């Protein structure tokens, strides 16, 4: 299964993905849907814990961002934007505290899908049952991407992690809002296309800075991609060609910028000070 397959699939795309997945795996469709319900419940739990806590992470670099944003006045009068960002950071701060989260597709990018999908659903007053099939589609998009490129920051930079999660989230939000299979595939493509070249440079090697705020930004990025696709906009470059290009760029990214903490933000004076401090503990 590829993104181009999803693009040409019947609508809703999630039903086609579910049928294909069950044919390949031998799983029962009801079992898959139940698994997705449990993942949604875990995502919601991590959001609720993250929004209610300002306990610091292991390094002390993060831990109060989600709650601080959630509790702050909405100065832009943009409740969806604020909710999506807060939800995404809540999940990743829970990850930084070693709390239970759903890797989607990785721990470092775990906040993007719940931030975008649950954020939009809660903004519109939709139920978690409405999210089950969009989650199936998100999984299908992740599977399609992973079959053509690596999805780890160590292998392909942050574009591989946050790009994949943004693509998955964009497709899911598009379907949630009634988009066609074609629109879902183009939403995923646009989300991935606009992350190409993003490096992985975690300070101290911890999945905290810039990872927590990066999930907030790319959850909004996913929602923006969905909005474009739902308005009829499409990627000029076909979806599968975007995956191929992203994979090529990932191989070009130097080792220092692939989760080694040997470049980028990790090598700033502040980043090096954090590394030294944590090494002394």
JOZIJO-V326435 format. One record per residue. N is the residue number from 1. RES is the residue in three letters. PSI is psi in whole degrees, -180 to 180 (999 if undefined). D_LAST is the distance of its C-alpha to the last C-alpha in whole Angstrom. Layout:
BEGIN
N;RES;PSI;D_LAST + N;RES;PSI;D_LAST
END
This chain:
BEGIN
1;UNK;132;47 + 2;UNK;171;46 + 3;UNK;-35;46 + 4;UNK;-33;49 + 5;UNK;-45;51 + 6;UNK;-39;49 + 7;UNK;-38;51 + 8;UNK;9;54 + 9;UNK;163;54 + 10;UNK;161;56 + 11;UNK;135;54 + 12;UNK;144;52 + 13;UNK;-34;50 + 14;UNK;-37;48 + 15;UNK;-40;51 + 16;UNK;-43;51 + 17;UNK;-45;48 + 18;UNK;-44;48 + 19;UNK;-45;51 + 20;UNK;-44;50 + 21;UNK;-44;47 + 22;UNK;-33;48 + 23;UNK;-42;51 + 24;UNK;-40;48 + 25;UNK;-21;46 + 26;UNK;6;49 + 27;UNK;157;47 + 28;UNK;135;49 + 29;UNK;-38;49 + 30;UNK;-37;48 + 31;UNK;-39;45 + 32;UNK;-45;44 + 33;UNK;-38;44 + 34;UNK;-38;43 + 35;UNK;-43;40 + 36;UNK;-37;40 + 37;UNK;-41;40 + 38;UNK;-37;37 + 39;UNK;-41;35 + 40;UNK;-42;36 + 41;UNK;-41;36 + 42;UNK;-40;32 + 43;UNK;-44;32 + 44;UNK;-40;33 + 45;UNK;-44;31 + 46;UNK;-34;28 + 47;UNK;-48;30 + 48;UNK;-42;31 + 49;UNK;-40;27 + 50;UNK;-37;26 + 51;UNK;-20;28 + 52;UNK;-4;28 + 53;UNK;143;24 + 54;UNK;25;22 + 55;UNK;138;19 + 56;UNK;158;16 + 57;UNK;-176;14 + 58;UNK;-43;11 + 59;UNK;-18;10 + 60;UNK;6;13 + 61;UNK;-29;15 + 62;UNK;177;18 + 63;UNK;-19;19 + 64;UNK;-1;22 + 65;UNK;-49;24 + 66;UNK;-48;27 + 67;UNK;-40;27 + 68;UNK;-43;28 + 69;UNK;-43;30 + 70;UNK;-39;32 + 71;UNK;-13;33 + 72;UNK;156;34 + 73;UNK;147;37 + 74;UNK;83;39 + 75;UNK;-24;40 + 76;UNK;-5;41 + 77;UNK;48;43 + 78;UNK;74;42 + 79;UNK;-35;41 + 80;UNK;-47;40 + 81;UNK;-48;38 + 82;UNK;-43;36 + 83;UNK;-47;36 + 84;UNK;-44;35 + 85;UNK;-45;32 + 86;UNK;-43;31 + 87;UNK;-46;31 + 88;UNK;-46;29 + 89;UNK;-33;26 + 90;UNK;-44;26 + 91;UNK;-46;26 + 92;UNK;-28;23 + 93;UNK;-33;21 + 94;UNK;-40;22 + 95;UNK;-42;20 + 96;UNK;-23;17 + 97;UNK;4;17 + 98;UNK;29;18 + 99;UNK;173;21 + 100;UNK;126;24 + 101;UNK;172;26 + 102;UNK;117;29 + 103;UNK;120;28 + 104;UNK;79;31 + 105;UNK;-8;31 + 106;UNK;168;27 + 107;UNK;-38;24 + 108;UNK;-22;23 + 109;UNK;22;27 + 110;UNK;-20;27 + 111;UNK;-15;28 + 112;UNK;-50;31 + 113;UNK;-51;34 + 114;UNK;-36;33 + 115;UNK;-48;33 + 116;UNK;-54;36 + 117;UNK;-51;38 + 118;UNK;-32;38 + 119;UNK;-46;38 + 120;UNK;-43;41 + 121;UNK;-46;42 + 122;UNK;-35;41 + 123;UNK;-35;43 + 124;UNK;-1;46 + 125;UNK;28;46 + 126;UNK;156;46 + 127;UNK;165;45 + 128;UNK;-26;42 + 129;UNK;-29;45 + 130;UNK;-14;46 + 131;UNK;-11;43 + 132;UNK;-53;43 + 133;UNK;-38;45 + 134;UNK;-34;44 + 135;UNK;-38;40 + 136;UNK;-44;43 + 137;UNK;-43;43 + 138;UNK;-43;40 + 139;UNK;-40;39 + 140;UNK;-40;42 + 141;UNK;-43;41 + 142;UNK;-41;38 + 143;UNK;-44;39 + 144;UNK;-42;42 + 145;UNK;-44;39 + 146;UNK;-21;37 + 147;UNK;-12;40 + 148;UNK;-14;41 + 149;UNK;164;37 + 150;UNK;151;33 + 151;UNK;16;31 + 152;UNK;147;28 + 153;UNK;-32;26 + 154;UNK;-29;25 + 155;UNK;-35;29 + 156;UNK;18;30 + 157;UNK;175;28 + 158;UNK;-23;28 + 159;UNK;-33;32 + 160;UNK;-36;32 + 161;UNK;-63;29 + 162;UNK;-29;30 + 163;UNK;-44;34 + 164;UNK;-44;34 + 165;UNK;-38;33 + 166;UNK;-40;35 + 167;UNK;-44;38 + 168;UNK;-45;38 + 169;UNK;-41;38 + 170;UNK;-44;40 + 171;UNK;-43;43 + 172;UNK;-44;42 + 173;UNK;-39;43 + 174;UNK;-44;46 + 175;UNK;-40;47 + 176;UNK;-35;46 + 177;UNK;14;48 + 178;UNK;14;51 + 179;UNK;152;51 + 180;UNK;169;53 + 181;UNK;-40;51 + 182;UNK;-44;52 + 183;UNK;-40;50 + 184;UNK;-44;47 + 185;UNK;-39;47 + 186;UNK;-33;47 + 187;UNK;-45;45 + 188;UNK;-43;42 + 189;UNK;-44;43 + 190;UNK;-36;43 + 191;UNK;-44;39 + 192;UNK;-43;38 + 193;UNK;-37;40 + 194;UNK;17;39 + 195;UNK;-2;35 + 196;UNK;131;36 + 197;UNK;-4;34 + 198;UNK;125;31 + 199;UNK;164;28 + 200;UNK;108;25 + 201;UNK;57;22 + 202;UNK;130;19 + 203;UNK;126;16 + 204;UNK;2;13 + 205;UNK;7;15 + 206;UNK;146;14 + 207;UNK;68;18 + 208;UNK;-61;18 + 209;UNK;122;19 + 210;UNK;15;22 + 211;UNK;-42;22 + 212;UNK;-52;23 + 213;UNK;-30;26 + 214;UNK;-37;27 + 215;UNK;-37;28 + 216;UNK;-44;30 + 217;UNK;-43;32 + 218;UNK;-15;33 + 219;UNK;-42;34 + 220;UNK;-40;36 + 221;UNK;-42;37 + 222;UNK;-43;38 + 223;UNK;-39;40 + 224;UNK;-41;42 + 225;UNK;-41;43 + 226;UNK;-42;44 + 227;UNK;-42;46 + 228;UNK;-47;48 + 229;UNK;-39;49 + 230;UNK;-19;50 + 231;UNK;2;52 + 232;UNK;1;54 + 233;UNK;145;52 + 234;UNK;156;51 + 235;UNK;132;49 + 236;UNK;-38;51 + 237;UNK;129;49 + 238;UNK;148;49 + 239;UNK;-48;46 + 240;UNK;-31;46 + 241;UNK;-32;46 + 242;UNK;-41;43 + 243;UNK;-45;41 + 244;UNK;-44;42 + 245;UNK;-41;42 + 246;UNK;-42;38 + 247;UNK;-41;37 + 248;UNK;-44;39 + 249;UNK;-40;37 + 250;UNK;-38;34 + 251;UNK;-23;35 + 252;UNK;-22;35 + 253;UNK;128;32 + 254;UNK;155;30 + 255;UNK;-35;27 + 256;UNK;-20;25 + 257;UNK;25;25 + 258;UNK;68;25 + 259;UNK;21;22 + 260;UNK;-10;20 + 261;UNK;29;18 + 262;UNK;10;20 + 263;UNK;177;23 + 264;UNK;-142;24 + 265;UNK;-30;21 + 266;UNK;-22;18 + 267;UNK;10;20 + 268;UNK;162;20 + 269;UNK;-41;19 + 270;UNK;-42;17 + 271;UNK;-42;16 + 272;UNK;-34;15 + 273;UNK;-39;13 + 274;UNK;-44;11 + 275;UNK;-44;10 + 276;UNK;-42;9 + 277;UNK;-44;7 + 278;UNK;-31;5 + 279;UNK;-26;6 + 280;UNK;-7;4 + 281;UNK;999;0
END
